[in-house]
Amino acid sequence: MPALREFAERSLWFSRAYAPMAFTLPSHMTLFTGLHPESHGVTNQKEALSDELPTLAELLHRRGYRTAAAVGSSWLKADF
């Protein structure tokens, strides 16, 4: 517990946090693009993000950063 307590003391805590939508996929696309679901177009679990919209990882990659992902959720695979 001491390590966890120390981590908590150094952490930022939010008393309220909101997701842009109740679905996982649109919410993640918002995290990856910085756009509201109505702007990035993924508003349900059946749509995919347009190839025309860059994600933060793609923007960083274009500027020479190495980016990677370890994905355990099917909603975060390349299909979407």
C-alpha positions in Angstrom: 0.0 0.0 0.0 2.8 2.6 0.6 3.6 2.7 -3.2 0.0 3.0 -4.1 -0.5 5.7 -1.5 2.5 7.6 -2.8 1.3 7.3 -6.4 -2.2 8.7 -5.3 -0.6 11.6 -3.6 1.3 12.6 -6.7 -1.7 12.0 -9.0 -4.3 14.3 -10.4 -7.8 13.4 -9.3 -11.0 14.4 -11.0 -14.3 14.4 -9.1 -16.2 14.4 -12.4 -15.2 13.0 -15.7 -17.4 12.6 -18.8 -17.2 10.6 -21.9 -18.4 12.2 -25.2 -20.7 9.2 -25.8 -21.9 6.0 -24.0 -20.1 3.8 -26.6 -16.5 2.7 -26.4 -15.5 3.2 -30.0 -16.7 6.8 -30.5 -15.2 7.8 -27.1 -11.8 6.4 -28.1 -11.9 8.1 -31.5 -12.4 11.3 -29.6 -9.4 10.6 -27.4 -7.3 9.8 -30.5 -8.4 12.8 -32.6 -9.4 15.5 -30.2 -12.6 15.8 -32.1 -16.2 15.4 -30.9 -18.0 12.4 -32.3 -20.2 14.6 -34.5 -17.0 16.0 -36.0 -15.0 12.8 -36.5 -18.1 10.9 -37.6 -17.9 7.8 -35.4 -21.1 7.9 -33.5 -21.8 4.2 -33.0 -20.0 0.8 -32.8 -20.3 0.0 -36.5 -18.5 3.0 -38.1 -14.8 3.4 -38.7 -12.7 6.6 -38.5 -12.1 8.2 -41.9 -8.6 7.7 -43.3 -8.6 11.5 -43.9 -8.7 12.3 -40.2 -5.3 11.9 -38.6 -4.9 10.6 -35.1 -2.5 12.0 -32.5 -0.2 9.0 -33.1 -0.2 9.6 -36.9 0.6 13.3 -36.4 3.5 12.4 -34.0 4.8 9.8 -36.4 4.9 12.3 -39.2 7.1 14.5 -37.0 9.6 11.7 -36.4 8.3 10.1 -33.3 8.0 6.4 -33.0 4.6 5.3 -32.0 3.2 1.9 -31.0 0.1 0.3 -29.5 -0.6 -2.8 -27.5 -4.3 -3.5 -28.2 -6.5 -5.8 -26.1 -9.9 -4.5 -27.2 -11.4 -5.3 -30.5 -12.7 -1.7 -30.6 -9.1 -0.4 -30.9 -7.9 -2.6 -33.8 -6.9 -1.2 -37.2 -10.4 -2.0 -38.6 -11.7 1.0 -36.8 
